[in-house]
Amino acid sequence: MKSSCHSDSGASSPPFFSASPPPLPLHPTPSDCALPPIYNDVLVILKTGITEARTKVPPHLTTTLRCIPNYVIYSDYAEPLSSTISTQDILGPYISSATKSTNPDFSLYNRVRLAGHSGLTPADLVADVNTPIGKPNNPGWKLDKWKFLPMVDAALAARPSAQWFVFMEADTYLLWPNLAAWLARFDPDQPWYLGNQMQIVDALFAHGGSGFVLSRPAMERARALRAQSGDGWETAVDAHWAGDCLLGILLESCGVSLTWSWPMLQIAPPSEVDFFAVRADTPDRVWCYPAVSFHHLEGEGDLRGLVELEEGWQRDGYAGRVMVYRDVFWRVVWGQIQAPQEGWDNLVGDEVGQTATVDECREMCAHEALCLGYRFAVADGRCWLGRGMQLGKKADGFTSGWMTHRIQAVADSLGRCEAISWIG
């Protein structure tokens, strides 16, 4: 799919693009909102689908998106979510009629176009298990990969004057003040592609759920190259299983390389972040990097928890200061690791054998100088030890604990982060 491409804001659309998307909706921000002025030049794009839009997106309208002046919600089905906010069908105007009518990935799309939500089947609504190649048995997931490239064209058409385009999903949370401080370090007139680095074979790309950012020149280059293709890269999308990877390939073909942005952009919620981890390409630890995004949030409770984290940060007099992972650790994690937790998996990685009791598992950790956490399987006595610092998640059949005196010693040694570790 390599081809010459250049930034051309006047590039015409391929002939099979049947219509333009609706104009950008206006979202008056509440009087108590005080986001940095850069957001007047940002368009936020939330990607969703009919199987989740009614349940997962409305909480964002009163949390994540509440103070954002310019945003759109792209889906595979147009429907109202409130009296003033609707999803937009991103596939209808930007995918060829031939693909929509013949490709089996569009079975769900065609059913709901005719029958709305009543066209959904029980199989559409079952949460499929994630595998190394995604969720191949989930109709909504198979349709999702087709949205990434059209979102570039639609977002440019919706707000051609935007300097930055921020992409997120319905289980993503972005810390807007931190993102603003980060973007201010870049020249928006250059082609930037910022994201949590992933790799499939030899293709590097930004993971969609972690959130990613494109500057307008990068968007224009991608649109121009796709417009040169006879089918708008639809053959390539059909042959691949990951739409975010195809977008990365398109951008790389335009000379827009990915700026590796982990750990600022995370694939996990705060409870699954290893706060003592080290970047692969530098000696820097996660500890002093700004927290910009979290992913795999489960429901409105997780969203509200992060809103409360930011509100507490402001109440304590830190408004205008960058929140780094050190701050998230002390405010979210430290208080929850003071005692072992039953029905909990703290995600420690190395199985070391079997013990008769959880206390024996803990003793094994105590005798390993670098061990910070242990996990015990109640059913069969298996014991895991780990050197990372993760809170973890609920999991029946496990008891997890932490060596808090060692964890505090490591945290104290990492310091107060007077110097912030920025990417870019």
Buried (B, 14 or more C-beta within 10 A) or exposed (E): EEEEBEBEEEBEBBEBBEEEBBEBBEBEBEEEEEBBEBBEBBBBBBBBBBBBBBEBBBBBBBBBBBBBBBBBBBBBBBBEBEEEBBBBBBBBBBBBEEBBEEBEBBBBBEBBBEEEEEBBEEEBEEEBEEEEEBBEEBBBBBBBBBBBBBBBBBBBBBBEEBBBBBBBBBBBBBBBBBBBBBBEEBEBEEBBBBBBBBEBEEBBBBBBBBBBBBBBBBBBBBBBBBBEBEBBBBEBBBEBBBBBBBBBBBBBBBEBBBBBBBBBBBBBBBBBBBBBBEBEEEEBBBBBBBBBBBBBBEEBEBBEBBBEBBEEBEEEEBEEBBBBBBBBBEBBBBEEBEEBBEEBBBBBEEEBEEBEEBEBBBBBBEEBEEBBBBBBBBEEBBBBBBBBBBBBBEBEEBBBBBBBEBBEEBBEEBEEBEEEBBBE
